[in-house]
Amino acid sequence: MNERLIKIDGIEICTDSFGESANPAILLIMGAQSSMIWWEEEFCQRLADEGRFVIRYDNRDVGRSTTYEPGQPNYTFEDMADDAVRVLDAYKVEQAHIIGMSMGGMLTQMIALRHPERVLTITLLSTSNFAPHLPPMEEKVMEFFSNMGAIDWTNEQSVVGFAIGRSRILVGSKHPFDENKVSVLTKKEFIRSKNPASMTNHALLSGGESYLARTREIDVPALIIHGTEDPIIPYDHGKNLANEIPGSVLLALEGTGHELHYDDWDIVIDSIAKHTSIQN
């Protein structure tokens, strides 16, 4: 790992990179309550092997980046979008291909509108602009979160159990659920997290609405990747993004849920490699 701790504007952001810095840059932004390790090292290296300089980082309140007291996030989604630019600045990257998953995809849309001069292309995985007419998450997801009980965020076993339960309900029917992988990654995340309980702050954040209402104004090439069995951000959200963003391309992952499953990596990496060959 090539971890760096960036200190800028009073915060710390932990980053990691793969490949040669002279290559076109890809910035990976993960979803809510998840640190950068969920962009798995093999996935990142395979992207780098396509001739890209790949950067991943911990959002605020996860991993080794700045954390806030649980229940008191002192920042907005706009601040998180600006954090991505802070990372690019630290690596002296003028323009990058931005790839975001779930909440990270929401931030990617914001970056494309808030900082268009820094963006070459965007790739949106399992995400949405959350237009009011779109379907809500499935009942099984709401039931899990309402009945999950108290989590002891200081106890590794408790946190791993929560992560396994959450991940299990988000998978689609196409792929087997890899409980061991989720357990290994969660244990790794727990060990390197400054304060695991702070990840819950992502559910309390505000902002972003004015940008998500302007999705049609995004003026960079966009690739939309969405599982047809996503239970938390249903597939109609991905189709809506493809309809709204001019010239965008939709890649449907049949039978895939809210996940970046190893069995989908070949088609996802190939599609991203082709999409990010666009320079302007």
Salt bridges, closest charged atoms under 4 A:
GLU3 OE1 - ARG64 NH1 2.63
GLU3 OE2 - ARG192 NH2 3.14
ASP9 OD2 - ARG86 NE 2.75
GLU12 OE2 - LYS7 NZ 3.62
GLU12 OE1 - LYS194 NZ 3.00
ASP16 OD2 - ARG56 NH2 2.89
GLU40 OE1 - LYS181 NZ 3.19
GLU41 OE2 - LYS188 NZ 3.11
GLU42 OE2 - ARG46 NH1 3.98
ASP58 OD2 - ARG192 NH2 2.96
ASP82 OD1 - ARG114 NE 2.79
ASP82 OD1 - HIS115 NE2 2.66
ASP83 OD2 - ARG60 NE 2.72
ASP83 OD1 - ARG86 NH1 2.74
ASP89 OD1 - ARG118 NH2 2.87
GLU179 OE1 - ARG168 NH2 2.78
GLU217 OE1 - ARG214 NE 2.97
ASP230 OD2 - HIS226 NE2 3.49
ASP230 OD2 - HIS258 ND1 2.78
ASP236 OD1 - LYS239 NZ 3.32
GLU244 OE2 - ARG216 NH2 3.75
ASP263 OD2 - HIS175 ND1 3.63
ASP263 OD2 - HIS261 ND1 3.82
ASP264 OD1 - LYS174 NZ 3.78
ASP264 OD2 - HIS175 NE2 2.92
ASP266 OD1 - ARG46 NH2 2.43
ASP270 OD2 - LYS274 NZ 3.20
